[in-house]
Amino acid sequence: MDAAEAQAREDDWLTLQEAVNTAGVRLILARFGVPSPWSELCRALFDTKRIDYKRVDGRDPEGSYNALRALSGQDSVPVLLIGPESPRSSWLEQLYAAERLAPEVSLLPPDSPSRALMIGLIAELCGEGGFGWNRRLQMIGRLISPGSQSRDQQIGLYLKFKYGGSNGLDPQRRCEEIIAVFVERLRHQLSYGKGFLFGDRLSALDLAWAAFAALIEPLPERNCPMSARWRDLFRWTPQNVSPHDLQMLLAHRDRIYRQLRLPIPTS
């Protein structure tokens, strides 16, 4: 990507107020220097289906999300806006909306049992109590640990207030369990000569894995610019997965991302 293209992508972000008064599809995405897996999944759904959309920065001028909260009833991104329809702030709503807008490029299985299974697997990655949720709890723990810098402490306390703590749960154990499921699933698929996590074609499950694998190892700096501190926080090595299996999962992530737009737009 040359400098002119980079500047064009920088300039094409709408403010929330502009987005409210704009027609079509708008994605309110994370824009603060780290690859939010939830925003990445939302972006990937619409990029894969080739649905035109405008990117939106949901922050107020002072950096808060007060206007977004007033609009959508909550203050997290991503949020999907489609014409005058109600905002959609959950990954499942966003997935089903993308399927409705471009059904000819389906990312879900056609039959209900398979669709239910796939959605359950995606929920293990991005639902409450899933992989992303628990990795965030681990990051919060590191940010507020004794000896952390003041800035890290402030961010960690803000995130803890917003998302809560572990409440006696074991984030490490849950993350290990979920990764083991994906190791087994990909190993099984590859043993049958299938290069995807579900069936024999690209699906929403592949896109979800590609997005949330950043919470194990982010993409290289050239494809995913981020500060050294946040890159370190994102890195996590499962203890109950062999290096070979972990590399297999990350290689699958890399292959899926080669089909998506790079670099990741974190600014």
C-alpha positions in Angstrom: 0.0 0.0 0.0 1.6 3.3 -1.1 1.4 6.6 0.8 -1.5 7.9 -1.3 -3.6 4.8 -0.6 -2.8 4.9 3.1 -3.9 8.5 3.3 -7.1 7.7 1.4 -7.9 5.0 3.9 -7.1 7.3 6.8 -9.5 10.0 5.4 -12.5 7.6 4.7 -13.5 7.2 8.3 -16.8 8.9 9.1 -17.6 10.5 12.5 -20.6 9.0 14.3 -22.7 12.1 13.5 -21.8 11.8 9.8 -22.7 8.1 9.9 -26.1 8.7 11.4 -26.9 11.0 8.4 -25.4 8.6 5.8 -27.3 6.0 3.8 -26.2 2.4 3.2 -24.1 0.1 5.4 -21.8 1.6 8.0 -19.5 -0.3 10.4 -18.5 1.4 13.6 -15.2 -0.3 14.3 -12.4 -0.1 16.8 -9.9 2.6 15.9 -7.3 2.8 18.6 -4.2 1.0 17.4 -5.0 -2.6 18.3 -6.7 -5.3 16.2 -10.0 -5.7 18.1 -11.0 -9.3 17.2 -14.7 -8.4 17.3 -14.2 -5.5 14.9 -12.0 -7.7 12.7 -14.7 -10.4 12.5 -17.3 -7.9 11.5 -15.1 -6.3 8.9 -14.2 -9.8 7.5 -17.8 -10.8 7.1 -18.6 -7.7 5.0 -15.3 -7.8 3.1 -15.7 -11.5 2.2 -19.2 -10.9 1.0 -18.1 -7.8 -0.9 -20.7 -5.6 0.7 -19.9 -1.9 0.4 -19.7 -0.1 3.7 -18.4 3.0 5.3 -16.0 2.8 8.3 -17.0 4.8 11.3 -15.1 6.1 14.3 -17.6 5.8 17.2 -15.7 8.0 19.6 -16.8 11.5 20.6 -14.3 14.3 20.0 -13.0 13.9 23.5 -12.5 10.2 23.1 -15.6 8.9 25.0 -18.4 6.8 23.6 -21.4 8.8 25.0 -23.0 9.4 21.6 -22.6 5.7 20.7 -24.3 4.7 24.0 -27.2 7.1 23.2 -27.5 5.6 19.7 -27.1 1.9 20.4 -27.8 1.5 24.1 -24.2 0.4 24.8 -20.7 1.7 24.3 -18.7 -1.1 22.7 -17.7 -1.6 19.0 -18.3 -3.0 16.5 -21.8 -1.7 15.7 -23.5 -2.2 12.4 -25.8 0.4 10.9 -27.9 -0.5 7.9 -30.0 2.4 6.5 -32.6 3.5 9.1 -32.6 0.0 10.8 -31.9 -0.3 14.5 -28.1 -0.6 15.3 -26.8 -4.1 15.7 -24.1 -4.5 18.4 -23.8 -8.3 18.7 -21.7 -10.5 16.5 -24.6 -12.8 15.9 -26.9 -10.0 14.7 -24.1 -8.8 12.5 -23.5 -12.2 11.0 -27.2 -12.8 10.2 -27.5 -9.3 8.7 -24.5 -9.9 6.4 -26.1 -13.2 5.3 -29.3 -11.4 4.5 -27.6 -8.6 2.5 -25.5 -11.0 0.4 -27.1 -14.5 0.5 -25.3 -15.6 -2.7 -22.0 -15.7 -0.7 -23.2 -17.7 2.3 -20.9 -18.1 5.2 -23.2 -20.4 7.2 -24.3 -24.0 6.4 -27.7 -24.3 4.7 -29.1 -26.9 7.2 -30.2 -26.0 10.7 -28.2 -28.7 12.7 -24.9 -27.7 11.0 -25.7 -24.0 11.3 -26.4 -24.4 15.0 -23.1 -26.3 15.5 -21.1 -23.6 13.6 -22.7 -20.7 15.5 -22.0 -22.6 18.8 -18.3 -22.9 17.8 -18.1 -19.2 16.9 -19.7 -18.3 20.3 -16.8 -20.2 21.9 -14.5 -17.6 20.4 -16.5 -14.4 20.6 -19.4 -14.9 23.0 -19.5 -13.9 26.7 -17.4 -16.3 28.6 -15.6 -17.4 25.4 -12.0 -17.2 24.3 -11.9 -13.5 23.5 -13.7 -12.7 26.8 -11.3 -14.8 28.9 -8.2 -13.5 27.1 -9.4 -10.0 27.9 -9.7 -11.0 31.5 -6.1 -12.2 31.4 -5.0 -8.9 29.8 -6.8 -6.9 32.5 -5.0 -8.9 35.2 -1.6 -8.1 33.6 -2.5 -4.4 33.3 -3.5 -3.9 36.9 -0.8 -6.2 38.4 1.5 -4.7 41.0 4.4 -2.9 39.3 2.5 -2.0 36.2 2.9 1.5 34.8 0.3 4.1 35.8 -1.1 4.3 32.3 -1.5 0.5 32.2 -3.2 0.6 35.6 -5.7 3.2 34.4 -6.6 1.2 31.2 -6.9 -2.0 33.2 -9.2 -0.5 35.8 -11.3 1.0 33.1 -11.7 -2.4 31.4 -12.3 -4.1 34.6 -15.1 -1.7 35.5 -16.6 -2.1 32.0 -16.3 -5.9 31.6 -15.9 -7.1 35.2 -13.5 -9.6 36.6 -13.1 -13.3 36.5 -15.5 -13.9 39.5 -13.7 -17.0 40.6 -13.5 -18.5 37.1 -10.2 -19.7 35.6 -9.6 -17.8 32.3 -6.5 -19.9 31.5 -8.5 -23.1 31.8 -11.3 -21.9 29.5 -8.9 -20.6 26.9 -7.0 -23.9 26.9 -10.3 -25.9 26.5 -11.4 -23.8 23.6 -8.1 -23.9 21.7 -8.1 -27.7 22.2 -11.5 -27.9 20.4 -10.1 -25.9 17.5 -7.0 -28.0 17.3 -9.1 -31.2 17.1 -11.5 -29.7 14.6 -8.8 -28.5 12.2 -6.8 -31.7 12.5 -9.9 -33.7 11.6 -10.7 -31.5 8.7 -7.2 -31.6 7.3 -7.1 -35.4 7.7 -10.0 -35.5 5.2 -8.3 -33.1 2.8 -10.5 -30.2 3.7 -8.7 -26.9 4.2 -11.4 -25.2 6.3 -12.8 -25.5 9.8 -16.3 -26.5 8.6 -17.2 -28.3 5.5 -15.2 -27.8 2.3 -15.4 -24.0 1.8 -14.7 -20.8 3.6 -17.2 -20.1 6.4 -17.9 -17.6 9.2 -16.0 -20.0 11.5 -12.8 -19.5 9.6 -13.2 -15.8 9.7 -13.9 -15.9 13.4 -10.8 -18.0 14.1 -8.6 -15.7 11.9 -9.8 -12.7 13.9 -9.4 -14.2 17.4 -6.1 -15.9 16.7 -4.6 -12.4 17.2 -5.1 -13.1 20.9 -2.4 -15.8 20.6 -0.1 -14.2 18.2 -0.9 -11.0 16.2 0.0 -10.8 12.6 3.4 -9.3 11.8 4.0 -5.6 12.2 3.8 -4.9 8.4 0.3 -6.3 8.4 -0.9 -5.3 11.8 0.8 -2.2 13.2 0.6 -2.0 17.0 2.7 -0.8 19.9 5.2 -3.2 21.5 3.2 -3.1 24.7 0.0 -4.2 23.2 1.7 -6.8 21.0 3.1 -8.3 24.2 -0.3 -8.2 25.9 -1.9 -9.9 22.9 0.6 -12.8 22.9 -0.4 -15.9 24.7 1.0 -19.4 24.5 -1.3 -22.3 25.3 0.3 -24.8 27.7 -1.7 -27.9 26.7 -1.2 -27.6 22.9 1.9 -28.8 21.1 4.0 -26.3 19.2 3.1 -28.2 16.0 -0.6 -27.9 16.6 -0.3 -24.3 17.5 1.6 -23.6 14.3 -1.1 -25.5 12.4 -3.8 -23.1 13.8 -1.8 -20.0 13.1 -1.0 -21.2 9.6 -4.7 -21.6 9.0 -5.2 -18.0 10.3 -2.5 -16.7 7.9 -4.1 -18.5 4.9 -7.5 -17.0 5.7 -6.1 -13.5 6.1 -4.4 -13.8 2.7 -7.9 -13.7 1.3 -8.8 -10.5 3.3 -7.7 -6.9 3.0 -4.3 -6.2 4.6 -2.9 -4.4 6.4 -5.4 -4.4 9.3 -6.9 -0.9 9.5 -6.1 0.0 13.1 -5.8 3.7 12.5 
